[in-house]
Amino acid sequence: MRRLVKSGFVVIVLGTVITIFSEDVMYFAIWWHEKAGHVKKAVAGYEEFIERHPRSRWVDEAREGLRRLKDEARKTASEEMKRRRSGR
């Protein structure tokens, strides 16, 4: 019985550690997509991260990354429209 209790404790602890680090891994994978210019993957990743991990220590950075990418997309679209209107 004692061995089962220890095993259960180890499983709980390992599960908690894996969950904590999985947030880190997920956030940095998304961040890497952003830095590598994979905008669609980064936007989708940030949105999923925010939805799945609303209390993560990385959620503010994910929201900022998502805002930054959306702002850049709006700016690029606006510049493209200006170029088309001017005939360039």
C-alpha positions as CSV (number, residue, x, y, z in Angstrom):
1,M,0.0,0.0,0.0
2,R,2.8,2.4,0.9
3,R,4.4,1.8,-2.5
4,L,1.1,2.7,-4.3
5,V,0.9,5.9,-2.3
6,K,4.4,6.9,-3.3
7,S,3.8,5.9,-6.9
8,G,0.6,8.1,-6.9
9,F,2.5,11.0,-5.5
10,V,5.3,10.7,-8.1
11,V,2.7,10.6,-10.9
12,I,1.0,13.7,-9.6
13,V,4.3,15.5,-9.2
14,L,5.5,14.5,-12.7
15,G,2.2,15.4,-14.2
16,T,2.4,18.9,-12.6
17,V,6.0,19.4,-13.8
18,I,5.1,18.3,-17.3
19,T,2.1,20.6,-17.4
20,I,4.2,23.5,-16.3
21,F,7.0,22.9,-18.8
22,S,4.5,22.1,-21.6
23,E,3.3,25.7,-21.3
24,D,6.9,27.0,-21.6
25,V,7.6,24.7,-24.6
26,M,4.3,25.7,-26.3
27,Y,4.9,29.4,-25.8
28,F,8.5,29.3,-27.1
29,A,7.5,27.2,-30.1
30,I,5.0,29.9,-31.0
31,W,7.5,32.7,-30.4
32,W,9.9,30.9,-32.7
33,H,7.3,30.8,-35.4
34,E,6.8,34.5,-35.0
35,K,10.5,35.3,-35.2
36,A,10.9,32.9,-38.2
37,G,8.2,34.8,-40.1
38,H,5.5,32.1,-39.9
39,V,2.8,34.6,-39.2
40,K,-0.3,32.4,-39.7
41,K,1.2,29.6,-37.4
42,A,2.2,32.2,-34.8
43,V,-1.3,33.8,-34.7
44,A,-3.1,30.5,-34.5
45,G,-0.6,29.4,-31.8
46,Y,-1.0,32.5,-29.7
47,E,-4.8,32.2,-29.9
48,E,-4.7,28.6,-28.9
49,F,-2.2,29.3,-26.1
50,I,-4.4,32.1,-24.7
51,E,-7.5,29.8,-24.8
52,R,-5.8,26.7,-23.3
53,H,-3.6,28.5,-20.7
54,P,-5.5,31.7,-19.5
55,R,-3.6,31.7,-16.2
56,S,-0.1,30.9,-17.6
57,R,2.8,33.1,-16.7
58,W,3.3,33.5,-20.5
59,V,-0.3,34.6,-21.3
60,D,0.5,38.4,-21.2
61,E,3.4,37.8,-23.6
62,A,1.2,35.7,-25.8
63,R,-1.5,38.5,-25.9
64,E,1.2,41.0,-26.7
65,G,2.6,38.8,-29.5
66,L,-0.9,38.4,-31.0
67,R,-1.5,42.1,-30.8
68,R,1.8,42.8,-32.4
69,L,1.2,40.4,-35.3
70,K,-2.3,41.7,-35.9
71,D,-1.1,45.3,-35.9
72,E,1.7,44.4,-38.4
73,A,-0.9,42.7,-40.6
74,R,-3.2,45.8,-40.6
75,K,-0.2,48.1,-41.3
76,T,0.9,45.9,-44.2
77,A,-2.7,45.7,-45.6
78,S,-3.0,49.5,-45.3
79,E,0.3,50.1,-47.1
80,E,-0.7,47.7,-49.9
81,M,-4.0,49.5,-50.4
82,K,-2.2,52.9,-50.6
83,R,0.2,51.4,-53.2
84,R,-2.7,50.1,-55.3
85,R,-4.5,53.4,-55.2
86,S,-1.4,55.4,-56.2
87,G,-0.8,52.9,-59.1
88,R,2.6,51.8,-58.0
